[in-house]
């Protein structure tokens, strides 16, 4: 095993804990830069655990509710709701800063304990310690050789007759396969697009917000929540007077809600005029991202002539640099703990480190071999979609045998 690589990975998670801990635990792209609301973040954990318990109940998988280990607990997003189902729950994580935050968030009734584990194993726990071992959205960020070793450790620390439940992606899906799975039928690409406030003239690089009345002329429901980045957007192009393309992609606006056949909805679309003065045509269309423009399937676009003149106008700072608008890291007063993240960030700069997410897959046959080698029995492999559309992911539900095999058998 490459221990140097493991230590580097541990430093990355510590760095994520310093800079954006909630995003480091649950990497929703819309929440990057400290945009997670704490209650919303922990509510997502409660929803996960509720779903897990329903799944185990539906599969008729029983387990004792004594002790539970939540491996890769982060700040305790899943540990806290898990503790509502067990007498004692322990969360373990490689990053001390994550554990510090988890302890501050705490758990109901003091039934949570949080410990740091800086080793590529679980040696600090005695064999047969836990009734249930759980892990989700963790092993996928660990190199496969270490992930497989941890799986073996799960069974070592699980009590006889206990349950081991962990999530791990098995393979990646191609972009073409994802698009095929989520592409709208051609019949869905029939839109009515009207610009309620068409601009007549704009300055060079000037921004304007268009109010678009959008009507679904197709027989297909337009969902606003199509997964895997295949959502439907309003978007625009700029064309020269001769019809050639000046700017292919400019503004984007998601559908605010699902739009049923025959329904209309108003959507604001922010556009930016070309930098060069001249006469242009502003064209507005719908696009299913990574699939097709509606016009390519015969849908009509909205077009308006716009004269662009005047000096180049600077975009607002938040438009030029979205990250500049993010709330900076706060340094709290008190016992000095608030300064530790700042110190770590300085040290990380000397180490040369921008933290990154590694993403790994382990083929299902290799996982099943690791389960068997650890002395476990695979009960179910549930296709969970936990890692996102690009990955085929499973939640493996396993049983630790109640009794060791008889000698000589």
C-alpha positions as CSV (number, residue, x, y, z in Angstrom):
1,X,0.0,0.0,0.0
2,X,1.2,3.5,-0.8
3,X,1.1,5.2,2.6
4,X,2.4,8.4,1.2
5,X,-0.6,8.7,-1.1
6,X,-2.9,7.9,1.8
7,X,-1.3,10.6,4.0
8,X,-1.7,13.1,1.1
9,X,-5.3,12.2,0.8
10,X,-5.8,12.7,4.5
11,X,-4.2,16.2,4.2
12,X,-6.6,17.0,1.4
13,X,-9.6,16.2,3.6
14,X,-8.2,18.2,6.4
15,X,-7.8,21.1,4.0
16,X,-11.5,20.7,2.9
17,X,-12.5,20.7,6.6
18,X,-10.7,24.1,7.0
19,X,-12.1,25.8,4.0
20,X,-15.6,24.4,3.2
21,X,-16.4,21.5,5.5
22,X,-20.1,21.0,4.6
23,X,-19.4,21.0,0.9
24,X,-16.5,18.6,1.6
25,X,-18.9,16.2,3.1
26,X,-21.8,16.6,0.6
27,X,-20.5,18.2,-2.6
28,X,-23.6,19.7,-4.2
29,X,-22.2,22.1,-6.8
30,X,-24.8,24.7,-5.9
31,X,-23.5,24.8,-2.3
32,X,-19.9,25.4,-3.1
33,X,-18.3,28.3,-1.2
34,X,-20.1,28.0,2.1
35,X,-23.6,28.1,0.7
36,X,-24.9,25.1,2.7
37,X,-27.4,26.1,5.3
38,X,-26.6,24.0,8.4
39,X,-30.2,22.8,9.0
40,X,-30.7,22.0,5.3
41,X,-27.4,20.1,5.4
42,X,-28.3,18.0,8.4
43,X,-31.8,17.5,7.1
44,X,-30.3,15.7,4.0
45,X,-28.6,13.3,6.5
46,X,-31.9,12.6,8.2
47,X,-33.5,11.9,4.9
48,X,-30.7,9.5,4.0
49,X,-31.0,7.5,7.2
50,X,-34.8,7.4,7.0
51,X,-34.4,6.0,3.4
52,X,-31.8,3.5,4.6
53,X,-34.0,2.2,7.4
54,X,-37.0,1.9,5.0
55,X,-34.8,-0.1,2.6
56,X,-33.5,-2.5,5.3
57,X,-37.1,-3.0,6.4
58,X,-38.3,-3.6,2.9
59,X,-35.5,-6.1,2.4
60,X,-36.5,-7.8,5.7
61,X,-32.9,-7.3,7.1
62,X,-32.9,-7.3,10.9
63,X,-30.2,-6.0,13.1
64,X,-29.5,-5.2,16.8
65,X,-29.7,-1.6,17.8
66,X,-26.9,-1.5,20.3
67,X,-23.8,0.0,18.7
68,X,-23.1,1.5,15.3
69,X,-20.0,2.7,13.5
70,X,-20.3,5.5,10.9
71,X,-17.1,5.3,8.9
72,X,-16.0,8.6,7.3
73,X,-18.4,10.6,9.4
74,X,-17.2,14.1,8.4
75,X,-19.1,16.6,10.6
76,X,-21.7,14.0,11.6
77,X,-24.3,14.5,8.9
78,X,-25.3,10.8,9.0
79,X,-23.9,10.0,12.5
80,X,-26.4,12.2,14.3
81,X,-29.6,10.7,12.7
82,X,-28.1,7.2,12.9
83,X,-27.7,7.7,16.7
84,X,-31.5,8.0,16.9
85,X,-31.7,4.3,16.0
86,X,-28.9,3.0,18.3
87,X,-27.9,3.1,21.9
88,X,-24.5,4.4,21.0
89,X,-23.1,5.6,17.7
90,X,-19.4,6.3,16.9
91,X,-18.3,8.5,14.0
92,X,-14.8,8.1,12.7
93,X,-13.0,10.3,10.2
94,X,-9.4,10.9,9.0
95,X,-9.6,14.7,9.4
96,X,-9.2,16.2,12.9
97,X,-11.0,19.4,11.8
98,X,-14.0,17.4,10.7
99,X,-14.1,15.6,14.1
100,X,-13.7,19.0,15.9
101,X,-16.8,20.3,14.1
102,X,-18.7,17.1,14.6
103,X,-18.2,17.3,18.3
104,X,-19.4,20.9,18.4
105,X,-22.5,19.9,16.5
106,X,-23.0,17.0,18.8
107,X,-25.8,14.5,18.8
108,X,-29.1,13.8,20.5
109,X,-28.8,12.9,24.2
110,X,-25.1,12.5,24.1
111,X,-25.4,9.2,22.1
112,X,-22.7,10.2,19.6
113,X,-19.0,9.8,20.0
114,X,-16.5,11.1,17.4
115,X,-12.9,9.9,17.0
116,X,-10.1,10.6,14.6
117,X,-8.6,7.7,12.7
118,X,-5.4,8.6,10.7
119,X,-4.6,5.0,9.7
120,X,-5.6,3.0,6.6
121,X,-7.3,0.5,8.9
122,X,-9.4,0.5,12.0
123,X,-6.8,-0.9,14.4
124,X,-8.0,1.4,17.3
125,X,-11.2,-0.7,17.5
126,X,-11.3,-4.1,19.0
127,X,-12.8,-7.0,17.0
128,X,-16.6,-7.6,17.3
129,X,-17.3,-4.1,18.7
130,X,-20.3,-2.9,16.6
131,X,-23.7,-4.3,15.8
132,X,-23.8,-2.3,12.5
133,X,-21.0,-0.7,10.5
134,X,-22.2,1.9,8.0
135,X,-20.4,4.0,5.3
136,X,-21.8,6.2,2.5
137,X,-20.0,8.6,0.1
138,X,-16.7,7.8,1.6
139,X,-15.0,4.7,0.0
140,X,-15.5,6.3,-3.5
141,X,-12.9,8.9,-2.5
142,X,-10.3,6.3,-1.3
143,X,-7.9,4.5,-3.6
144,X,-9.3,1.0,-4.3
145,X,-6.6,-0.9,-2.6
146,X,-7.3,1.0,0.6
147,X,-11.0,0.8,0.2
148,X,-10.9,-3.0,-0.1
149,X,-8.7,-3.1,3.0
150,X,-11.3,-1.0,4.9
151,X,-14.1,-3.4,3.8
152,X,-12.1,-6.2,5.5
153,X,-11.8,-4.1,8.6
154,X,-15.6,-3.5,8.6
155,X,-16.1,-7.2,9.2
156,X,-13.4,-7.5,11.8
157,X,-15.0,-4.8,14.0
158,X,-18.5,-6.1,13.4
159,X,-20.1,-8.4,15.9
160,X,-21.1,-11.9,14.9
161,X,-24.6,-11.7,13.3
162,X,-24.1,-8.0,12.8
163,X,-24.7,-5.9,9.7
164,X,-22.2,-4.1,7.4
165,X,-23.7,-1.6,5.0
166,X,-21.5,0.4,2.7
167,X,-21.8,2.3,-0.6
168,X,-19.2,2.2,-3.4
169,X,-19.4,2.9,-7.2
170,X,-18.7,-0.1,-9.4
171,X,-18.1,1.6,-12.8
172,X,-18.4,4.9,-14.7
173,X,-21.0,5.7,-17.3
174,X,-20.1,7.5,-20.5
175,X,-21.5,10.9,-21.3
176,X,-23.2,9.4,-24.3
177,X,-24.9,6.8,-22.2
178,X,-26.1,9.5,-19.7
179,X,-27.5,11.7,-22.5
180,X,-29.3,8.7,-24.0
181,X,-30.8,7.9,-20.6
182,X,-32.1,11.4,-20.0
183,X,-32.7,12.8,-23.5
184,X,-36.1,14.2,-24.2
185,X,-38.0,12.7,-27.1
186,X,-38.0,14.8,-30.3
187,X,-41.7,15.5,-29.8
188,X,-40.8,17.4,-26.6
189,X,-38.9,20.1,-28.5
190,X,-41.8,22.4,-29.4
191,X,-41.7,25.7,-27.6
192,X,-43.3,29.1,-27.9
193,X,-40.8,31.8,-26.9
194,X,-41.9,35.5,-26.6
195,X,-39.6,38.3,-25.3
196,X,-41.9,40.6,-23.3
197,X,-39.4,43.4,-23.0
198,X,-37.2,43.3,-26.1
199,X,-34.1,45.6,-26.0
200,X,-33.7,48.0,-28.9
201,X,-30.2,49.2,-28.1
202,X,-27.5,48.2,-25.6
203,X,-24.0,49.5,-24.8
204,X,-21.0,47.4,-25.5
205,X,-20.9,44.5,-23.1
206,X,-23.9,45.8,-21.3
207,X,-26.1,43.4,-19.4
208,X,-29.9,43.2,-19.7
209,X,-32.5,41.0,-18.1
210,X,-35.1,39.7,-20.6
211,X,-38.6,38.7,-19.4
212,X,-39.4,35.6,-21.4
213,X,-42.9,34.1,-21.7
214,X,-42.3,30.4,-22.4
215,X,-45.0,28.0,-23.6
216,X,-44.8,24.2,-23.9
217,X,-46.4,23.4,-27.3
218,X,-45.3,19.7,-27.0
219,X,-47.2,16.7,-25.6
220,X,-44.4,16.1,-23.1
221,X,-44.0,17.4,-19.6
222,X,-40.9,19.6,-19.3
223,X,-39.2,18.7,-16.0
224,X,-37.2,21.3,-14.2
225,X,-35.1,18.7,-12.3
226,X,-33.7,16.4,-15.0
227,X,-30.6,14.9,-13.4
228,X,-27.0,14.6,-14.5
229,X,-26.7,18.1,-15.9
230,X,-29.3,17.3,-18.6
231,X,-31.7,20.0,-17.5
232,X,-33.7,22.3,-19.8
233,X,-32.5,25.9,-20.0
234,X,-33.5,29.1,-21.8
235,X,-30.4,30.4,-23.5
236,X,-29.4,32.9,-26.2
237,X,-27.1,33.5,-29.1
238,X,-25.9,36.7,-30.8
239,X,-25.8,36.8,-34.6
240,X,-24.3,39.3,-37.1
241,X,-26.6,41.0,-39.6
242,X,-25.7,38.4,-42.2
243,X,-26.8,35.6,-39.9
244,X,-23.4,34.3,-38.9
245,X,-22.7,33.6,-35.3
246,X,-21.2,36.3,-33.2
247,X,-21.6,34.6,-29.8
248,X,-22.9,31.1,-29.6
249,X,-23.6,30.8,-25.9
250,X,-24.4,33.7,-23.7
251,X,-27.0,33.7,-20.9
252,X,-28.6,30.7,-19.2
253,X,-31.7,30.3,-17.1
254,X,-33.2,27.1,-15.7
255,X,-36.9,26.4,-15.8
256,X,-38.3,27.5,-12.4
257,X,-40.8,24.7,-12.3
258,X,-42.1,21.8,-14.4
259,X,-44.1,23.0,-17.4
260,X,-47.0,20.8,-18.5
261,X,-48.2,20.6,-22.2
262,X,-50.0,23.8,-23.0
263,X,-48.8,25.7,-19.9
264,X,-46.8,28.9,-20.0
265,X,-44.3,30.3,-17.5
266,X,-42.3,33.5,-17.2
267,X,-38.5,33.2,-17.0
268,X,-35.9,36.0,-16.5
269,X,-32.9,35.5,-18.8
270,X,-29.8,37.8,-18.3
271,X,-27.9,38.5,-21.4
272,X,-24.7,40.4,-22.2
273,X,-24.3,42.4,-25.4
274,X,-21.2,41.8,-27.6
275,X,-18.2,44.0,-27.0
276,X,-17.9,45.2,-30.5
277,X,-20.3,47.9,-31.7
278,X,-22.7,47.0,-34.5
279,X,-26.1,45.7,-35.4
280,X,-27.0,42.3,-34.1
281,X,-29.8,39.8,-33.8
282,X,-30.5,38.4,-30.4
283,X,-31.9,34.9,-30.6
284,X,-33.5,33.0,-27.7
285,X,-33.9,29.3,-27.7
286,X,-34.3,26.3,-25.3
287,X,-31.6,23.8,-24.8
288,X,-31.4,20.5,-23.1
289,X,-27.9,20.7,-21.8
290,X,-25.4,18.2,-23.4
291,X,-28.2,16.9,-25.6
292,X,-29.6,19.4,-28.2
293,X,-30.9,22.8,-28.9
294,X,-34.7,22.8,-29.5
295,X,-34.3,24.7,-32.8
296,X,-32.3,21.7,-34.1
297,X,-35.5,19.6,-33.7
298,X,-37.7,22.2,-35.5
299,X,-38.8,24.4,-32.6
300,X,-39.1,28.1,-33.3
301,X,-36.8,30.6,-31.6
302,X,-37.5,34.3,-30.7
303,X,-35.4,36.9,-32.5
304,X,-35.0,40.6,-32.0
305,X,-32.7,43.2,-33.7
306,X,-30.4,45.0,-31.2
307,X,-28.1,47.9,-31.9
308,X,-24.9,47.8,-29.8
309,X,-23.0,51.0,-29.4
310,X,-21.0,53.0,-26.9
311,X,-18.0,52.3,-24.8
312,X,-17.3,48.9,-23.2
313,X,-19.0,48.8,-19.8
314,X,-17.4,46.7,-17.1
315,X,-19.5,43.9,-15.6
316,X,-20.2,44.1,-11.9
317,X,-17.5,42.5,-9.8
318,X,-19.8,39.6,-8.8
319,X,-20.3,38.8,-12.6
320,X,-16.6,38.9,-13.4
321,X,-15.5,36.9,-10.4
322,X,-18.4,34.9,-8.8
323,X,-16.1,33.7,-6.0
324,X,-15.5,37.3,-4.9
325,X,-19.1,37.5,-3.8
326,X,-18.8,34.6,-1.5
327,X,-18.8,35.2,2.2
328,X,-15.2,35.1,3.6
329,X,-14.1,32.7,6.3
330,X,-15.0,34.1,9.7
331,X,-12.4,34.0,12.5
332,X,-14.1,33.7,15.8
333,X,-12.8,35.0,19.1
334,X,-12.6,33.0,22.4
335,X,-10.2,30.2,23.1
336,X,-8.2,30.7,19.9
337,X,-9.8,27.7,18.1
338,X,-11.1,30.1,15.5
339,X,-7.5,30.8,14.4
340,X,-6.6,27.2,13.8
341,X,-8.2,27.1,10.3
342,X,-6.3,30.2,9.4
343,X,-3.0,28.7,10.5
344,X,-3.8,25.5,8.6
345,X,-4.5,27.4,5.5
346,X,-1.2,29.2,5.7
347,X,0.6,25.9,6.3
348,X,-1.2,24.4,3.4
349,X,-0.1,27.2,1.1
350,X,3.5,26.3,2.0
351,X,2.7,22.6,1.3
352,X,1.4,23.7,-2.1
353,X,-2.1,22.3,-1.7
354,X,-5.4,23.0,-3.2
355,X,-7.6,20.2,-2.0
356,X,-9.1,18.0,-4.6
357,X,-11.7,15.2,-4.7
358,X,-10.5,11.9,-5.9
359,X,-13.2,9.6,-7.3
360,X,-12.7,5.9,-7.6
361,X,-14.6,2.8,-8.7
362,X,-14.2,-0.8,-7.6
363,X,-15.8,-3.4,-9.8
364,X,-18.6,-5.3,-8.1
365,X,-16.8,-8.8,-8.4
366,X,-13.8,-7.3,-6.5
367,X,-16.1,-6.0,-3.8
368,X,-17.9,-9.3,-3.4
369,X,-14.5,-11.0,-3.1
370,X,-13.5,-8.6,-0.4
371,X,-16.7,-9.3,1.5
372,X,-16.2,-13.0,1.3
373,X,-12.5,-12.7,2.3
374,X,-13.6,-10.6,5.3
375,X,-15.9,-13.4,6.4
376,X,-19.1,-11.7,5.4
377,X,-22.1,-12.7,3.3
378,X,-23.6,-10.4,0.8
379,X,-27.4,-10.1,1.3
380,X,-28.2,-7.4,-1.3
381,X,-26.5,-5.0,-3.7
382,X,-28.9,-2.1,-4.1
383,X,-28.4,0.2,-7.1
384,X,-28.5,3.5,-5.2
385,X,-27.5,6.3,-7.7
386,X,-25.7,7.8,-4.7
387,X,-22.6,8.9,-6.6
388,X,-24.5,10.7,-9.3
389,X,-25.5,9.7,-12.8
390,X,-21.9,9.2,-14.1
391,X,-21.4,6.3,-11.8
392,X,-23.1,3.0,-11.3
393,X,-23.2,2.8,-7.5
394,X,-24.3,0.1,-5.1
395,X,-25.1,0.0,-1.4
396,X,-23.9,-3.4,-0.3
397,X,-25.9,-4.9,2.6
398,X,-23.9,-7.7,4.2
399,X,-24.2,-10.0,7.2
400,X,-21.3,-11.0,9.5
401,X,-21.9,-14.8,10.2
402,X,-23.3,-15.5,13.6
403,X,-20.8,-18.3,14.3
404,X,-17.3,-19.0,12.9
405,X,-17.1,-22.0,10.6
406,X,-16.4,-25.3,12.3
407,X,-12.8,-26.5,12.2
408,X,-12.1,-28.8,9.3
409,X,-15.2,-27.7,7.4
